[in-house]
Amino acid sequence: MTETFLVPEDAVGRRIDAALASLLGITRTAVALLCSEGNVLQNGVVCGKSDKLRAGASIAVTIPERRDPLAVIVEPVEGLEILLDDDDFVVIDKPVGVAAHPSPGWVGPTVVGGLAAAGYRISTSGAAERTGIVHRLDVGTSGAMVVAKTEHAYTVLKDAFRTRSVKKIYHTVVQGLPDPLQGTIDAPIGRHPGYDWRFAVIEDGRPSITHYEVLEAFGKASLLEVHLETGRTHQIRVHFSALRHPCAGDLTYGADPKLAAELGLTRQWLHAHKLGFTHPTSGEWVEVTSGYPADLRYALEHLREGY
């Protein structure tokens, strides 16, 4: 849809983002996006968000159709494998680069969309864009993840994660060698005061507890087994960054770009290795293990060889 109009007298000399936000009833951020896409013309010339409106000029604004950011796109997800298929749930091996569910700003593949494309019927509980999702893994984290198929399983598994009765074991390679070699990190986590998209250890954050043990030490880096007692967003990444032992390859939280390049890492070395929980119907203990994907194996082999 394209809307064309002449610059009103009271808008002459105003910045385009501020003026069009008022005239069109949208946010300045939305106008800035339209400008960056070349969708705002003044007398036929593409203009930027900070350009000024001129007297008598003709403004043409094209507003493209955009998909709902929370709409589930049903499409096959490359590398998404099934580790355990049960009547009540499915445990998947989530590949890197896949989000658990749709969210604003994410346009890539999702677990929800991938399972739908594979013919899986999952629980309808939860928000429409995250049906069946009882826990999440970061886009940049691979490994075992359970998704509920039935409403009963959704309720039971969601409660299990809430009450911390689920066993969550991760493997990660961190820079350097943590001291002590086995320990617990008990430090509250909240949103970073300076970055909306990052988290940090802060005094008034939510309680967060991480247990770890060094499995192998390589000098520049160490392979750790991590047990999560809580499940905060970016918990492992934040806690080890706070200890000045960031996950290898995790440039967001202070990892060394040179080491990441040497190991061929384009994301943090972090993998959800094992997931255990009580079966929502039978009450039996279920435990599933996910092997390392190719990029993490490659980096670990390089460390073991001393590269």
ChimeraX commands (.cxc) that place a marker at each C-alpha (Angstrom):
marker #1 position 0.00,0.00,0.00 radius 0.5
marker #1 position 1.35,3.44,-0.99 radius 0.5
marker #1 position 0.05,6.69,0.45 radius 0.5
marker #1 position 0.87,9.98,-1.27 radius 0.5
marker #1 position 0.28,13.49,0.11 radius 0.5
marker #1 position 1.70,17.02,0.11 radius 0.5
marker #1 position 3.66,18.23,3.11 radius 0.5
marker #1 position 1.28,20.14,5.42 radius 0.5
marker #1 position 2.37,23.65,6.37 radius 0.5
marker #1 position 2.71,22.78,10.05 radius 0.5
marker #1 position 5.09,19.89,9.18 radius 0.5
marker #1 position 7.55,21.89,7.07 radius 0.5
marker #1 position 11.07,21.72,8.48 radius 0.5
marker #1 position 10.35,18.78,10.81 radius 0.5
marker #1 position 12.34,15.56,10.75 radius 0.5
marker #1 position 10.73,12.90,8.63 radius 0.5
marker #1 position 10.59,10.26,11.37 radius 0.5
marker #1 position 8.87,12.59,13.86 radius 0.5
marker #1 position 6.51,14.18,11.32 radius 0.5
marker #1 position 5.39,10.97,9.63 radius 0.5
marker #1 position 4.89,9.25,12.97 radius 0.5
marker #1 position 2.33,11.93,13.83 radius 0.5
marker #1 position 0.77,12.06,10.37 radius 0.5
marker #1 position 0.46,8.29,9.90 radius 0.5
marker #1 position -0.21,7.30,13.51 radius 0.5
marker #1 position 2.76,4.91,13.73 radius 0.5
marker #1 position 5.94,4.91,15.82 radius 0.5
marker #1 position 9.14,6.73,14.90 radius 0.5
marker #1 position 10.88,3.36,14.91 radius 0.5
marker #1 position 8.45,2.11,12.27 radius 0.5
marker #1 position 9.08,5.21,10.14 radius 0.5
marker #1 position 12.84,4.73,10.51 radius 0.5
marker #1 position 12.48,1.15,9.26 radius 0.5
marker #1 position 10.45,2.32,6.25 radius 0.5
marker #1 position 13.13,4.91,5.46 radius 0.5
marker #1 position 15.94,2.35,5.72 radius 0.5
marker #1 position 14.04,0.12,3.29 radius 0.5
marker #1 position 13.68,2.95,0.76 radius 0.5
marker #1 position 9.94,3.14,1.27 radius 0.5
marker #1 position 9.73,6.88,1.95 radius 0.5
marker #1 position 10.17,9.29,-1.00 radius 0.5
marker #1 position 10.19,13.09,-1.02 radius 0.5
marker #1 position 9.61,14.44,-4.55 radius 0.5
marker #1 position 10.56,11.00,-5.84 radius 0.5
marker #1 position 13.85,10.81,-3.94 radius 0.5
marker #1 position 14.49,8.23,-1.20 radius 0.5
marker #1 position 15.05,9.99,2.10 radius 0.5
marker #1 position 16.45,9.16,5.50 radius 0.5
marker #1 position 14.74,9.37,8.85 radius 0.5
marker #1 position 16.52,12.60,9.83 radius 0.5
marker #1 position 15.86,14.46,6.57 radius 0.5
marker #1 position 13.59,17.50,6.84 radius 0.5
marker #1 position 10.23,17.92,5.14 radius 0.5
marker #1 position 10.20,20.67,2.53 radius 0.5
marker #1 position 7.38,23.09,1.72 radius 0.5
marker #1 position 5.16,21.91,-1.13 radius 0.5
marker #1 position 6.97,18.57,-1.44 radius 0.5
marker #1 position 5.16,15.38,-2.40 radius 0.5
marker #1 position 5.62,12.51,0.03 radius 0.5
marker #1 position 5.06,8.90,-0.99 radius 0.5
marker #1 position 5.08,6.26,1.75 radius 0.5
marker #1 position 4.91,2.58,0.83 radius 0.5
marker #1 position 3.93,0.29,3.69 radius 0.5
marker #1 position 4.75,-3.30,2.74 radius 0.5
marker #1 position 2.76,-6.26,4.00 radius 0.5
marker #1 position 4.60,-7.93,6.86 radius 0.5
marker #1 position 3.89,-11.31,8.33 radius 0.5
marker #1 position 2.78,-11.57,11.93 radius 0.5
marker #1 position 6.02,-12.01,13.93 radius 0.5
marker #1 position 4.23,-14.52,16.17 radius 0.5
marker #1 position 2.78,-16.58,13.32 radius 0.5
marker #1 position 4.02,-20.18,13.21 radius 0.5
marker #1 position 5.66,-20.83,9.83 radius 0.5
marker #1 position 5.26,-24.52,9.06 radius 0.5
marker #1 position 8.48,-25.54,7.32 radius 0.5
marker #1 position 10.98,-28.41,7.59 radius 0.5
marker #1 position 13.96,-27.67,9.83 radius 0.5
marker #1 position 17.27,-29.06,8.61 radius 0.5
marker #1 position 19.09,-31.05,11.26 radius 0.5
marker #1 position 16.14,-31.33,13.66 radius 0.5
marker #1 position 16.19,-34.96,14.80 radius 0.5
marker #1 position 13.93,-36.97,17.09 radius 0.5
marker #1 position 15.67,-38.51,20.10 radius 0.5
marker #1 position 12.55,-40.00,21.72 radius 0.5
marker #1 position 9.00,-40.12,20.39 radius 0.5
marker #1 position 6.35,-40.85,23.04 radius 0.5
marker #1 position 2.55,-40.61,23.07 radius 0.5
marker #1 position 2.81,-37.74,25.57 radius 0.5
marker #1 position 5.89,-35.86,24.37 radius 0.5
marker #1 position 8.71,-35.75,21.86 radius 0.5
marker #1 position 12.36,-35.11,22.74 radius 0.5
marker #1 position 14.21,-33.44,19.91 radius 0.5
marker #1 position 17.85,-32.76,19.12 radius 0.5
marker #1 position 17.64,-29.03,18.42 radius 0.5
marker #1 position 20.21,-27.78,15.93 radius 0.5
marker #1 position 21.94,-24.43,16.30 radius 0.5
marker #1 position 20.22,-21.52,14.55 radius 0.5
marker #1 position 16.71,-22.67,15.44 radius 0.5
marker #1 position 14.45,-20.87,17.93 radius 0.5
marker #1 position 12.03,-22.74,20.17 radius 0.5
marker #1 position 9.07,-20.68,18.92 radius 0.5
marker #1 position 8.30,-17.50,16.94 radius 0.5
marker #1 position 9.03,-14.14,18.57 radius 0.5
marker #1 position 9.29,-10.50,17.46 radius 0.5
marker #1 position 12.54,-9.92,15.58 radius 0.5
marker #1 position 13.12,-13.61,14.76 radius 0.5
marker #1 position 12.55,-14.65,11.14 radius 0.5
marker #1 position 14.39,-17.97,11.13 radius 0.5
marker #1 position 13.20,-21.57,11.64 radius 0.5
marker #1 position 11.49,-22.71,14.84 radius 0.5
marker #1 position 11.00,-25.97,16.70 radius 0.5
marker #1 position 7.23,-25.46,16.66 radius 0.5
marker #1 position 7.18,-24.95,12.89 radius 0.5
marker #1 position 9.58,-27.81,12.24 radius 0.5
marker #1 position 7.56,-30.31,14.26 radius 0.5
marker #1 position 4.35,-29.22,12.55 radius 0.5
marker #1 position 6.01,-29.73,9.15 radius 0.5
marker #1 position 7.08,-33.21,10.26 radius 0.5
marker #1 position 3.46,-34.08,11.06 radius 0.5
marker #1 position 3.64,-33.88,14.84 radius 0.5
marker #1 position 0.57,-32.85,16.78 radius 0.5
marker #1 position 1.70,-30.99,19.87 radius 0.5
marker #1 position -0.18,-29.67,22.87 radius 0.5
marker #1 position -2.36,-26.62,22.28 radius 0.5
marker #1 position -1.64,-25.31,25.77 radius 0.5
marker #1 position 0.34,-22.11,26.09 radius 0.5
marker #1 position 0.36,-19.03,23.87 radius 0.5
marker #1 position -0.53,-19.72,20.22 radius 0.5
marker #1 position 3.04,-19.24,19.00 radius 0.5
marker #1 position 4.58,-21.51,21.64 radius 0.5
marker #1 position 2.10,-24.38,22.02 radius 0.5
marker #1 position 3.68,-27.41,23.63 radius 0.5
marker #1 position 6.85,-25.56,24.62 radius 0.5
marker #1 position 7.63,-26.29,28.28 radius 0.5
marker #1 position 11.22,-24.99,28.20 radius 0.5
marker #1 position 13.57,-23.36,25.71 radius 0.5
marker #1 position 17.11,-23.48,24.40 radius 0.5
marker #1 position 18.79,-20.37,23.02 radius 0.5
marker #1 position 18.97,-20.06,19.23 radius 0.5
marker #1 position 22.74,-20.48,19.50 radius 0.5
marker #1 position 22.55,-23.53,21.78 radius 0.5
marker #1 position 22.03,-27.07,20.49 radius 0.5
marker #1 position 20.87,-30.25,22.17 radius 0.5
marker #1 position 18.06,-32.12,23.90 radius 0.5
marker #1 position 14.70,-30.39,24.30 radius 0.5
marker #1 position 11.30,-31.85,25.21 radius 0.5
marker #1 position 8.01,-30.69,23.69 radius 0.5
marker #1 position 4.60,-31.75,25.05 radius 0.5
marker #1 position 2.14,-33.50,22.74 radius 0.5
marker #1 position -0.85,-33.63,25.07 radius 0.5
marker #1 position -2.48,-31.13,27.41 radius 0.5
marker #1 position -1.81,-33.43,30.38 radius 0.5
marker #1 position 1.88,-33.73,29.48 radius 0.5
marker #1 position 2.15,-29.95,29.05 radius 0.5
marker #1 position 0.77,-29.31,32.53 radius 0.5
marker #1 position 2.92,-31.97,34.23 radius 0.5
marker #1 position 6.17,-31.09,32.41 radius 0.5
marker #1 position 5.67,-27.35,32.84 radius 0.5
marker #1 position 5.26,-27.93,36.57 radius 0.5
marker #1 position 8.35,-30.16,36.64 radius 0.5
marker #1 position 10.50,-27.40,35.19 radius 0.5
marker #1 position 8.93,-24.89,37.58 radius 0.5
marker #1 position 9.67,-27.05,40.64 radius 0.5
marker #1 position 13.20,-27.91,39.37 radius 0.5
marker #1 position 12.61,-31.67,39.36 radius 0.5
marker #1 position 14.04,-31.96,35.83 radius 0.5
marker #1 position 17.67,-32.99,35.34 radius 0.5
marker #1 position 19.36,-30.56,32.92 radius 0.5
marker #1 position 22.98,-31.37,32.10 radius 0.5
marker #1 position 24.95,-29.21,29.68 radius 0.5
marker #1 position 28.46,-29.50,28.35 radius 0.5
marker #1 position 30.38,-26.33,27.61 radius 0.5
marker #1 position 33.90,-25.31,26.70 radius 0.5
marker #1 position 34.96,-22.21,28.62 radius 0.5
marker #1 position 38.09,-20.13,28.26 radius 0.5
marker #1 position 40.85,-20.83,30.76 radius 0.5
marker #1 position 40.56,-23.14,33.77 radius 0.5
marker #1 position 37.96,-22.42,36.49 radius 0.5
marker #1 position 39.20,-22.53,40.07 radius 0.5
marker #1 position 38.04,-24.61,41.87 radius 0.5
marker #1 position 37.70,-27.45,39.37 radius 0.5
marker #1 position 34.29,-28.31,40.80 radius 0.5
marker #1 position 31.90,-25.83,42.34 radius 0.5
marker #1 position 28.64,-23.92,42.46 radius 0.5
marker #1 position 27.88,-20.47,41.11 radius 0.5
marker #1 position 25.10,-18.84,43.12 radius 0.5
marker #1 position 24.58,-15.37,41.66 radius 0.5
marker #1 position 21.33,-13.54,40.75 radius 0.5
marker #1 position 20.70,-12.80,37.07 radius 0.5
marker #1 position 18.68,-9.99,35.51 radius 0.5
marker #1 position 18.62,-7.84,32.39 radius 0.5
marker #1 position 21.86,-6.02,31.73 radius 0.5
marker #1 position 21.45,-2.36,32.76 radius 0.5
marker #1 position 23.09,-1.17,29.55 radius 0.5
marker #1 position 21.86,-3.67,26.94 radius 0.5
marker #1 position 18.26,-4.82,26.48 radius 0.5
marker #1 position 19.34,-8.01,24.70 radius 0.5
marker #1 position 21.89,-9.12,27.29 radius 0.5
marker #1 position 21.72,-10.41,30.83 radius 0.5
marker #1 position 24.12,-9.98,33.74 radius 0.5
marker #1 position 24.76,-10.83,37.37 radius 0.5
marker #1 position 23.01,-8.02,39.24 radius 0.5
marker #1 position 22.11,-7.51,42.88 radius 0.5
marker #1 position 18.34,-7.48,42.40 radius 0.5
marker #1 position 18.25,-10.25,39.78 radius 0.5
marker #1 position 16.42,-13.57,40.02 radius 0.5
marker #1 position 18.09,-16.35,42.06 radius 0.5
marker #1 position 20.28,-18.44,39.74 radius 0.5
marker #1 position 22.32,-21.51,40.65 radius 0.5
marker #1 position 24.78,-23.37,38.40 radius 0.5
marker #1 position 26.82,-26.43,39.41 radius 0.5
marker #1 position 29.87,-27.38,37.36 radius 0.5
marker #1 position 32.74,-29.84,37.12 radius 0.5
marker #1 position 35.79,-29.69,34.87 radius 0.5
marker #1 position 35.96,-32.79,32.67 radius 0.5
marker #1 position 39.05,-31.93,30.61 radius 0.5
marker #1 position 41.57,-29.08,30.74 radius 0.5
marker #1 position 43.43,-27.91,27.64 radius 0.5
marker #1 position 45.30,-24.83,28.87 radius 0.5
marker #1 position 43.52,-22.17,26.82 radius 0.5
marker #1 position 40.13,-23.73,27.52 radius 0.5
marker #1 position 38.33,-26.41,29.55 radius 0.5
marker #1 position 35.45,-28.80,28.91 radius 0.5
marker #1 position 32.89,-28.63,31.71 radius 0.5
marker #1 position 29.80,-30.56,32.72 radius 0.5
marker #1 position 27.16,-28.18,34.04 radius 0.5
marker #1 position 24.04,-28.99,36.08 radius 0.5
marker #1 position 21.41,-26.25,36.13 radius 0.5
marker #1 position 19.42,-25.93,39.32 radius 0.5
marker #1 position 17.54,-22.92,37.95 radius 0.5
marker #1 position 16.77,-22.06,34.32 radius 0.5
marker #1 position 17.35,-18.36,33.68 radius 0.5
marker #1 position 17.84,-16.98,30.19 radius 0.5
marker #1 position 21.53,-17.24,29.18 radius 0.5
marker #1 position 22.30,-18.57,32.68 radius 0.5
marker #1 position 25.41,-20.61,31.85 radius 0.5
marker #1 position 26.76,-17.92,29.53 radius 0.5
marker #1 position 26.23,-15.16,32.09 radius 0.5
marker #1 position 27.60,-17.06,35.07 radius 0.5
marker #1 position 30.85,-18.13,33.41 radius 0.5
marker #1 position 31.31,-14.71,31.86 radius 0.5
marker #1 position 31.00,-13.24,35.36 radius 0.5
marker #1 position 33.78,-15.62,36.47 radius 0.5
marker #1 position 35.88,-14.36,33.54 radius 0.5
marker #1 position 35.71,-17.77,31.93 radius 0.5
marker #1 position 33.21,-17.09,29.11 radius 0.5
marker #1 position 31.98,-19.90,26.91 radius 0.5
marker #1 position 34.38,-20.26,23.98 radius 0.5
marker #1 position 32.95,-18.53,20.91 radius 0.5
marker #1 position 30.45,-16.47,22.93 radius 0.5
marker #1 position 31.40,-13.01,21.67 radius 0.5
marker #1 position 28.25,-11.52,23.21 radius 0.5
marker #1 position 29.56,-12.29,26.68 radius 0.5
marker #1 position 33.24,-11.48,26.27 radius 0.5
marker #1 position 34.82,-14.49,24.58 radius 0.5
marker #1 position 38.10,-14.03,22.71 radius 0.5
marker #1 position 37.41,-13.70,18.95 radius 0.5
marker #1 position 40.88,-15.07,18.16 radius 0.5
marker #1 position 40.25,-18.32,20.06 radius 0.5
marker #1 position 36.84,-18.63,18.43 radius 0.5
marker #1 position 38.44,-18.34,15.00 radius 0.5
marker #1 position 41.14,-20.88,15.88 radius 0.5
marker #1 position 38.46,-23.37,16.93 radius 0.5
marker #1 position 36.21,-22.61,13.96 radius 0.5
marker #1 position 33.39,-21.45,16.24 radius 0.5
marker #1 position 30.63,-19.15,15.02 radius 0.5
marker #1 position 28.59,-19.53,18.24 radius 0.5
marker #1 position 29.12,-20.40,21.88 radius 0.5
marker #1 position 30.41,-23.90,22.65 radius 0.5
marker #1 position 27.36,-24.92,24.66 radius 0.5
marker #1 position 25.26,-28.06,24.28 radius 0.5
marker #1 position 22.25,-29.47,26.16 radius 0.5
marker #1 position 23.82,-32.91,26.58 radius 0.5
marker #1 position 21.32,-34.73,28.77 radius 0.5
marker #1 position 17.71,-34.23,29.83 radius 0.5
marker #1 position 15.92,-36.29,32.48 radius 0.5
marker #1 position 12.38,-36.06,33.84 radius 0.5
marker #1 position 9.52,-38.12,35.26 radius 0.5
marker #1 position 7.18,-39.49,32.59 radius 0.5
marker #1 position 3.95,-37.44,32.85 radius 0.5
marker #1 position 1.73,-40.53,32.68 radius 0.5
marker #1 position 3.65,-43.62,33.84 radius 0.5
marker #1 position 5.73,-41.86,36.50 radius 0.5
marker #1 position 8.88,-43.65,35.31 radius 0.5
marker #1 position 12.15,-41.77,34.98 radius 0.5
marker #1 position 13.07,-40.80,31.41 radius 0.5
marker #1 position 16.58,-39.74,30.42 radius 0.5
marker #1 position 17.77,-38.79,26.95 radius 0.5
marker #1 position 21.29,-37.93,25.75 radius 0.5
marker #1 position 22.27,-35.77,22.78 radius 0.5
marker #1 position 25.68,-36.12,21.13 radius 0.5
marker #1 position 27.80,-33.15,20.10 radius 0.5
marker #1 position 27.06,-31.67,16.67 radius 0.5
marker #1 position 29.81,-31.36,14.05 radius 0.5
marker #1 position 30.95,-27.81,14.84 radius 0.5
marker #1 position 31.41,-28.54,18.54 radius 0.5
marker #1 position 33.17,-31.86,17.84 radius 0.5
marker #1 position 35.57,-30.07,15.48 radius 0.5
marker #1 position 36.47,-27.46,18.10 radius 0.5
marker #1 position 36.94,-30.09,20.82 radius 0.5
marker #1 position 39.17,-32.23,18.60 radius 0.5
marker #1 position 41.36,-29.19,17.91 radius 0.5
marker #1 position 41.71,-28.55,21.64 radius 0.5
marker #1 position 42.60,-32.18,22.32 radius 0.5
marker #1 position 45.22,-32.14,19.57 radius 0.5
marker #1 position 46.75,-29.00,21.04 radius 0.5
marker #1 position 46.28,-27.22,17.69 radius 0.5
marker link #1:1,2 radius 0.2
marker link #1:2,3 radius 0.2
marker link #1:3,4 radius 0.2
marker link #1:4,5 radius 0.2
marker link #1:5,6 radius 0.2
marker link #1:6,7 radius 0.2
marker link #1:7,8 radius 0.2
marker link #1:8,9 radius 0.2
marker link #1:9,10 radius 0.2
marker link #1:10,11 radius 0.2
marker link #1:11,12 radius 0.2
marker link #1:12,13 radius 0.2
marker link #1:13,14 radius 0.2
marker link #1:14,15 radius 0.2
marker link #1:15,16 radius 0.2
marker link #1:16,17 radius 0.2
marker link #1:17,18 radius 0.2
marker link #1:18,19 radius 0.2
marker link #1:19,20 radius 0.2
marker link #1:20,21 radius 0.2
marker link #1:21,22 radius 0.2
marker link #1:22,23 radius 0.2
marker link #1:23,24 radius 0.2
marker link #1:24,25 radius 0.2
marker link #1:25,26 radius 0.2
marker link #1:26,27 radius 0.2
marker link #1:27,28 radius 0.2
marker link #1:28,29 radius 0.2
marker link #1:29,30 radius 0.2
marker link #1:30,31 radius 0.2
marker link #1:31,32 radius 0.2
marker link #1:32,33 radius 0.2
marker link #1:33,34 radius 0.2
marker link #1:34,35 radius 0.2
marker link #1:35,36 radius 0.2
marker link #1:36,37 radius 0.2
marker link #1:37,38 radius 0.2
marker link #1:38,39 radius 0.2
marker link #1:39,40 radius 0.2
marker link #1:40,41 radius 0.2
marker link #1:41,42 radius 0.2
marker link #1:42,43 radius 0.2
marker link #1:43,44 radius 0.2
marker link #1:44,45 radius 0.2
marker link #1:45,46 radius 0.2
marker link #1:46,47 radius 0.2
marker link #1:47,48 radius 0.2
marker link #1:48,49 radius 0.2
marker link #1:49,50 radius 0.2
marker link #1:50,51 radius 0.2
marker link #1:51,52 radius 0.2
marker link #1:52,53 radius 0.2
marker link #1:53,54 radius 0.2
marker link #1:54,55 radius 0.2
marker link #1:55,56 radius 0.2
marker link #1:56,57 radius 0.2
marker link #1:57,58 radius 0.2
marker link #1:58,59 radius 0.2
marker link #1:59,60 radius 0.2
marker link #1:60,61 radius 0.2
marker link #1:61,62 radius 0.2
marker link #1:62,63 radius 0.2
marker link #1:63,64 radius 0.2
marker link #1:64,65 radius 0.2
marker link #1:65,66 radius 0.2
marker link #1:66,67 radius 0.2
marker link #1:67,68 radius 0.2
marker link #1:68,69 radius 0.2
marker link #1:69,70 radius 0.2
marker link #1:70,71 radius 0.2
marker link #1:71,72 radius 0.2
marker link #1:72,73 radius 0.2
marker link #1:73,74 radius 0.2
marker link #1:74,75 radius 0.2
marker link #1:75,76 radius 0.2
marker link #1:76,77 radius 0.2
marker link #1:77,78 radius 0.2
marker link #1:78,79 radius 0.2
marker link #1:79,80 radius 0.2
marker link #1:80,81 radius 0.2
marker link #1:81,82 radius 0.2
marker link #1:82,83 radius 0.2
marker link #1:83,84 radius 0.2
marker link #1:84,85 radius 0.2
marker link #1:85,86 radius 0.2
marker link #1:86,87 radius 0.2
marker link #1:87,88 radius 0.2
marker link #1:88,89 radius 0.2
marker link #1:89,90 radius 0.2
marker link #1:90,91 radius 0.2
marker link #1:91,92 radius 0.2
marker link #1:92,93 radius 0.2
marker link #1:93,94 radius 0.2
marker link #1:94,95 radius 0.2
marker link #1:95,96 radius 0.2
marker link #1:96,97 radius 0.2
marker link #1:97,98 radius 0.2
marker link #1:98,99 radius 0.2
marker link #1:99,100 radius 0.2
marker link #1:100,101 radius 0.2
marker link #1:101,102 radius 0.2
marker link #1:102,103 radius 0.2
marker link #1:103,104 radius 0.2
marker link #1:104,105 radius 0.2
marker link #1:105,106 radius 0.2
marker link #1:106,107 radius 0.2
marker link #1:107,108 radius 0.2
marker link #1:108,109 radius 0.2
marker link #1:109,110 radius 0.2
marker link #1:110,111 radius 0.2
marker link #1:111,112 radius 0.2
marker link #1:112,113 radius 0.2
marker link #1:113,114 radius 0.2
marker link #1:114,115 radius 0.2
marker link #1:115,116 radius 0.2
marker link #1:116,117 radius 0.2
marker link #1:117,118 radius 0.2
marker link #1:118,119 radius 0.2
marker link #1:119,120 radius 0.2
marker link #1:120,121 radius 0.2
marker link #1:121,122 radius 0.2
marker link #1:122,123 radius 0.2
marker link #1:123,124 radius 0.2
marker link #1:124,125 radius 0.2
marker link #1:125,126 radius 0.2
marker link #1:126,127 radius 0.2
marker link #1:127,128 radius 0.2
marker link #1:128,129 radius 0.2
marker link #1:129,130 radius 0.2
marker link #1:130,131 radius 0.2
marker link #1:131,132 radius 0.2
marker link #1:132,133 radius 0.2
marker link #1:133,134 radius 0.2
marker link #1:134,135 radius 0.2
marker link #1:135,136 radius 0.2
marker link #1:136,137 radius 0.2
marker link #1:137,138 radius 0.2
marker link #1:138,139 radius 0.2
marker link #1:139,140 radius 0.2
marker link #1:140,141 radius 0.2
marker link #1:141,142 radius 0.2
marker link #1:142,143 radius 0.2
marker link #1:143,144 radius 0.2
marker link #1:144,145 radius 0.2
marker link #1:145,146 radius 0.2
marker link #1:146,147 radius 0.2
marker link #1:147,148 radius 0.2
marker link #1:148,149 radius 0.2
marker link #1:149,150 radius 0.2
marker link #1:150,151 radius 0.2
marker link #1:151,152 radius 0.2
marker link #1:152,153 radius 0.2
marker link #1:153,154 radius 0.2
marker link #1:154,155 radius 0.2
marker link #1:155,156 radius 0.2
marker link #1:156,157 radius 0.2
marker link #1:157,158 radius 0.2
marker link #1:158,159 radius 0.2
marker link #1:159,160 radius 0.2
marker link #1:160,161 radius 0.2
marker link #1:161,162 radius 0.2
marker link #1:162,163 radius 0.2
marker link #1:163,164 radius 0.2
marker link #1:164,165 radius 0.2
marker link #1:165,166 radius 0.2
marker link #1:166,167 radius 0.2
marker link #1:167,168 radius 0.2
marker link #1:168,169 radius 0.2
marker link #1:169,170 radius 0.2
marker link #1:170,171 radius 0.2
marker link #1:171,172 radius 0.2
marker link #1:172,173 radius 0.2
marker link #1:173,174 radius 0.2
marker link #1:174,175 radius 0.2
marker link #1:175,176 radius 0.2
marker link #1:176,177 radius 0.2
marker link #1:177,178 radius 0.2
marker link #1:178,179 radius 0.2
marker link #1:179,180 radius 0.2
marker link #1:180,181 radius 0.2
marker link #1:181,182 radius 0.2
marker link #1:182,183 radius 0.2
marker link #1:183,184 radius 0.2
marker link #1:184,185 radius 0.2
marker link #1:185,186 radius 0.2
marker link #1:186,187 radius 0.2
marker link #1:187,188 radius 0.2
marker link #1:188,189 radius 0.2
marker link #1:189,190 radius 0.2
marker link #1:190,191 radius 0.2
marker link #1:191,192 radius 0.2
marker link #1:192,193 radius 0.2
marker link #1:193,194 radius 0.2
marker link #1:194,195 radius 0.2
marker link #1:195,196 radius 0.2
marker link #1:196,197 radius 0.2
marker link #1:197,198 radius 0.2
marker link #1:198,199 radius 0.2
marker link #1:199,200 radius 0.2
marker link #1:200,201 radius 0.2
marker link #1:201,202 radius 0.2
marker link #1:202,203 radius 0.2
marker link #1:203,204 radius 0.2
marker link #1:204,205 radius 0.2
marker link #1:205,206 radius 0.2
marker link #1:206,207 radius 0.2
marker link #1:207,208 radius 0.2
marker link #1:208,209 radius 0.2
marker link #1:209,210 radius 0.2
marker link #1:210,211 radius 0.2
marker link #1:211,212 radius 0.2
marker link #1:212,213 radius 0.2
marker link #1:213,214 radius 0.2
marker link #1:214,215 radius 0.2
marker link #1:215,216 radius 0.2
marker link #1:216,217 radius 0.2
marker link #1:217,218 radius 0.2
marker link #1:218,219 radius 0.2
marker link #1:219,220 radius 0.2
marker link #1:220,221 radius 0.2
marker link #1:221,222 radius 0.2
marker link #1:222,223 radius 0.2
marker link #1:223,224 radius 0.2
marker link #1:224,225 radius 0.2
marker link #1:225,226 radius 0.2
marker link #1:226,227 radius 0.2
marker link #1:227,228 radius 0.2
marker link #1:228,229 radius 0.2
marker link #1:229,230 radius 0.2
marker link #1:230,231 radius 0.2
marker link #1:231,232 radius 0.2
marker link #1:232,233 radius 0.2
marker link #1:233,234 radius 0.2
marker link #1:234,235 radius 0.2
marker link #1:235,236 radius 0.2
marker link #1:236,237 radius 0.2
marker link #1:237,238 radius 0.2
marker link #1:238,239 radius 0.2
marker link #1:239,240 radius 0.2
marker link #1:240,241 radius 0.2
marker link #1:241,242 radius 0.2
marker link #1:242,243 radius 0.2
marker link #1:243,244 radius 0.2
marker link #1:244,245 radius 0.2
marker link #1:245,246 radius 0.2
marker link #1:246,247 radius 0.2
marker link #1:247,248 radius 0.2
marker link #1:248,249 radius 0.2
marker link #1:249,250 radius 0.2
marker link #1:250,251 radius 0.2
marker link #1:251,252 radius 0.2
marker link #1:252,253 radius 0.2
marker link #1:253,254 radius 0.2
marker link #1:254,255 radius 0.2
marker link #1:255,256 radius 0.2
marker link #1:256,257 radius 0.2
marker link #1:257,258 radius 0.2
marker link #1:258,259 radius 0.2
marker link #1:259,260 radius 0.2
marker link #1:260,261 radius 0.2
marker link #1:261,262 radius 0.2
marker link #1:262,263 radius 0.2
marker link #1:263,264 radius 0.2
marker link #1:264,265 radius 0.2
marker link #1:265,266 radius 0.2
marker link #1:266,267 radius 0.2
marker link #1:267,268 radius 0.2
marker link #1:268,269 radius 0.2
marker link #1:269,270 radius 0.2
marker link #1:270,271 radius 0.2
marker link #1:271,272 radius 0.2
marker link #1:272,273 radius 0.2
marker link #1:273,274 radius 0.2
marker link #1:274,275 radius 0.2
marker link #1:275,276 radius 0.2
marker link #1:276,277 radius 0.2
marker link #1:277,278 radius 0.2
marker link #1:278,279 radius 0.2
marker link #1:279,280 radius 0.2
marker link #1:280,281 radius 0.2
marker link #1:281,282 radius 0.2
marker link #1:282,283 radius 0.2
marker link #1:283,284 radius 0.2
marker link #1:284,285 radius 0.2
marker link #1:285,286 radius 0.2
marker link #1:286,287 radius 0.2
marker link #1:287,288 radius 0.2
marker link #1:288,289 radius 0.2
marker link #1:289,290 radius 0.2
marker link #1:290,291 radius 0.2
marker link #1:291,292 radius 0.2
marker link #1:292,293 radius 0.2
marker link #1:293,294 radius 0.2
marker link #1:294,295 radius 0.2
marker link #1:295,296 radius 0.2
marker link #1:296,297 radius 0.2
marker link #1:297,298 radius 0.2
marker link #1:298,299 radius 0.2
marker link #1:299,300 radius 0.2
marker link #1:300,301 radius 0.2
marker link #1:301,302 radius 0.2
marker link #1:302,303 radius 0.2
marker link #1:303,304 radius 0.2
marker link #1:304,305 radius 0.2
marker link #1:305,306 radius 0.2
marker link #1:306,307 radius 0.2
view
